[in-house]
């Protein structure tokens, strides 16, 4: 079955700069610097990226950061917990926007 998501496309990511090389170069430099060791370890950054990947629902990022987490020493339990943190934040964000819905509904009911 053909889908929009093709796992082989992840390997083609760097080619995205073909028609905008200067922009791609700056993005990839920034991207690389973000994931360097700093106050957070590369392992911690990969766990954060995995959680964010699930939040934005990017299958390419999920693939890349699942592999990255495993390569940097994370285990399935830690990775699953990171996904649950993302789920809680995303779910909470949906619920808190319910206040906006209630405010509008209450205004219209006046």
C-alpha positions as CSV (number, residue, x, y, z in Angstrom):
1,X,0.0,0.0,0.0
2,X,1.4,3.4,-0.9
3,X,1.3,6.1,1.7
4,X,2.7,9.7,2.1
5,X,5.3,8.4,4.5
6,X,8.2,6.5,3.0
7,X,10.9,5.5,5.5
8,X,13.5,5.7,2.8
9,X,12.9,9.4,2.4
10,X,14.6,10.1,5.8
11,X,17.9,9.3,4.2
12,X,17.2,12.0,1.5
13,X,16.7,14.8,4.1
14,X,20.0,16.5,3.5
15,X,19.0,16.8,-0.2
16,X,16.3,19.3,0.8
17,X,18.9,22.1,0.3
18,X,19.4,21.4,-3.4
19,X,17.6,24.5,-4.5
20,X,18.3,26.6,-1.4
21,X,21.9,25.6,-0.3
22,X,22.6,28.6,1.9
23,X,19.4,28.2,3.9
24,X,19.9,24.4,4.2
25,X,23.6,24.9,5.3
26,X,22.5,27.3,8.1
27,X,19.7,25.0,9.2
28,X,21.9,22.0,9.4
29,X,24.7,23.9,11.2
30,X,22.1,25.1,13.7
31,X,20.5,21.6,14.0
32,X,23.9,20.1,14.6
33,X,24.9,22.6,17.3
34,X,21.6,22.1,19.1
35,X,22.3,18.4,19.5
36,X,25.8,18.8,20.8
37,X,26.5,18.0,24.4
38,X,25.8,21.0,26.6
39,X,23.9,21.4,29.9
40,X,21.8,18.5,28.6
41,X,23.5,15.3,27.4
42,X,23.0,14.0,23.9
43,X,21.0,11.2,25.4
44,X,18.7,13.6,27.2
45,X,18.3,15.7,24.0
46,X,17.4,12.6,22.0
47,X,14.7,11.7,24.6
48,X,13.3,15.3,24.3
49,X,13.4,15.1,20.5
50,X,11.6,11.7,20.6
51,X,8.8,13.2,22.8
52,X,8.5,16.2,20.5
53,X,8.4,13.9,17.5
54,X,5.4,12.2,18.9
55,X,3.7,15.5,19.7
56,X,4.1,16.8,16.2
57,X,3.5,13.3,14.8
58,X,6.4,13.3,12.4
59,X,7.1,9.6,11.4
60,X,10.5,10.5,10.1
61,X,11.5,12.1,13.4
62,X,10.0,9.2,15.4
63,X,12.2,6.8,13.4
64,X,15.3,8.9,13.7
65,X,15.0,9.7,17.4
66,X,14.0,6.1,18.3
67,X,17.2,5.0,16.7
68,X,19.1,7.9,18.3
69,X,17.8,7.2,21.8
70,X,18.8,3.5,21.5
71,X,22.2,4.4,20.2
72,X,22.8,6.8,23.0
73,X,21.9,4.3,25.7
74,X,18.2,4.9,26.4
75,X,16.0,1.9,27.0
76,X,12.4,1.2,25.9
77,X,11.1,2.1,29.4
78,X,12.7,5.6,29.3
79,X,11.5,6.2,25.8
80,X,8.0,5.1,26.6
81,X,7.9,7.4,29.6
82,X,9.1,10.3,27.4
83,X,6.2,9.6,25.0
84,X,3.8,9.6,27.9
85,X,5.1,13.0,29.0
86,X,4.5,14.3,25.6
87,X,1.0,12.8,25.6
88,X,0.2,14.4,28.9
89,X,1.3,17.8,27.7
90,X,-0.5,17.6,24.4
91,X,-3.7,16.3,26.1
92,X,-3.5,19.0,28.8
93,X,-3.1,21.7,26.1
94,X,-6.2,20.4,24.4
95,X,-8.2,20.5,27.6
96,X,-7.0,24.0,28.7
97,X,-8.2,25.3,25.3
98,X,-11.6,24.1,26.5
99,X,-11.7,27.2,28.7
100,X,-11.7,29.2,25.4
101,X,-14.7,27.2,24.2
102,X,-16.5,27.7,27.5
103,X,-15.9,31.4,27.5
104,X,-17.4,31.7,24.0
105,X,-20.3,29.5,24.8
106,X,-21.0,31.5,28.0
107,X,-20.9,34.8,26.1
108,X,-23.3,33.5,23.5
109,X,-25.6,32.2,26.2
110,X,-26.0,35.7,27.8
